[in-house]
Amino acid sequence: MLIPWDVPRPQLSDEVHPALADAARAASAAYGRARSLHTRLELREEVADGADGTPTMRVDRIVEDAILESIHRSRVNLLSEEAGFVDNGSSITLVIDPVDGSANAAFGVPLSCFAGALVEDGTAKEALTTWFDTGRAWHARAGVPTSFRTTGRTSLDGASVCLMRPKKGTQDAWLRVANRADRIRVLCTTCLETMLVAEGTVDAFIDPGSDTHRIMDLATALVTVPAAGGVLVDLRGRPFTFEPDLTHRWSGVAAATPQLAEELIATVLGG
């Protein structure tokens, strides 16, 4: 069965860097074409292994191929979970998650997105996340406050928290957070969930210790969440780096305030 709903063009301001904007538009258009041509099971089919060592679904391949065409037009470099590092001899690299929430995207669950950060000299300068099914977009520049803000919550008790699904070895930590929070959501799309933290829809997002995140899962949040007044840190204090080596993993913590991040980390680690 095909997914019948159209994928809208992302709602982007003129302030978005042209390379980021072109990649985001290419991703949405490609995902829309993929949904009109392939069934849910075809989109979910694993067609290759990505540069990060994880299986590549057909939906990932279709969207990333469109982004590859985009970055060659823009003449910038690319770091992506499927293609790895593509060197176009530019001082600018786009660190991209072509489809965050791939399983959601393949089955038509309307919780998936494109996420891209513009990195120059090893520093993320700009970020763009676009929600495929709504066209909604979050754009931020490093050090420049956004129009949207986090909730400002400082305490885990009574908080609304997005959690990565419990995985082997993290169940106890998952429950410690869930037992203190007021609301728990598992949306299966880190890039979108961290944007919900940035705009104040939820108070925090956390991977409770599974070390699932690659740099492209967190790159947009690294710019957008602090620009909105929040923080993005690793559970174990490891620094985020934009190296082409995609074996590096983190457990990302996005929170409305440093105090909330510290309380979440202490709770996960058994404090």
Residue, then its C-alpha position, 0 to 999 in steps of 0.5 A: m500500500l502506498i502512503p497517500w499524503d503529499v509531502p509539503r515543500p519546507q517553509l524556509s526563510d531567506e536567511v537559510h544558507p543556500a546549500l542547506a536550503d537546497a538540501a532540505r528542499a531536495a530531501s522533501a521532494a525526494y521523500g514525496r516521490a518515494r511515497s508516491l512510487h513505493t509501498r511501505l514495505e518497499l520503503r522499509e526494505e534494507v538495500a545496503d549498509g551505510a557508512d556508519g555500519t547500520p542498514t540503509m533502508r530504501v527510503d534513506r537511499i532515495v532521499e540521500d541520493a537527492i541530497l548528493e545531487s544537491i551538494h554537488r550543485s552547491r559545491v560543498n562537502l557532505l558528511s552523512e550516515e549513508a554516504g560517509f564523507v564526500d569531499n568537494g574541496s570546500s571549506i564548508t561541510l553539511v553534516i546531514d541526517p537525510v531521514d531521521g526517523s527512517a522507520n516512521a518515514a517508511f511506514g507513514v508515521p508522520l514523525s520524521c525529518f531532514a536535519g542538517a548543520l553547516v560546519e566550518d573549520g570543525t565548528a557548527k555555524e548554522a542548523l536547519t531541521t524540516w519536518f517532512d509531513t508538515g513543512r515546518a522548519w527550525h533554523a538557527r545560527a550559533g550564538v544568535p538567539t532564536s525567536f522560539r525558546t525552551t520552557g526554562r524548566t529546572s526540575l525533572d519532577g513534573a517534567s515532560v520528557c522524550l526518551m529513546r526507547p529502552k534498550k538492553g542495559t538501559q531499562d533501569a535508567w529509563l524507568r528512573v526517569a519515567n517515574r519522576a517525569d509527568r509525561i513520557r514520549v517515545l517518538c523515535t526521531t531524535c532530531l525532531e524531538t530535540m527541536l521540540v525541546a528547543e521550541g518549548t513543546v517538551d522540557a527535555f530529550i535523553d538517551p538513557g545510556s545506549d550510546t546510539h547517537r552519531i554526530m548527525d543525530l545531534a548536529t542540528a541540536l548542537v546549534t539550535v537548542p543553545a540558541a533557544g536557551g537550552v543545552l545539549v550535552d553528552l550523558r558522560g561528558r564526552p565532547f561532540t566532534f565532526e570527524p568523518d569517523l562514524t564509529h563515534r557514538w554519544s548519548g545525547v541530552a537536550a534540556a531546557t536548562p543546565q539544571l534540568a540536564e544535570e538532574l536528568i544525568a544524575t537520575v540516569l546514572g543512578g544518583 
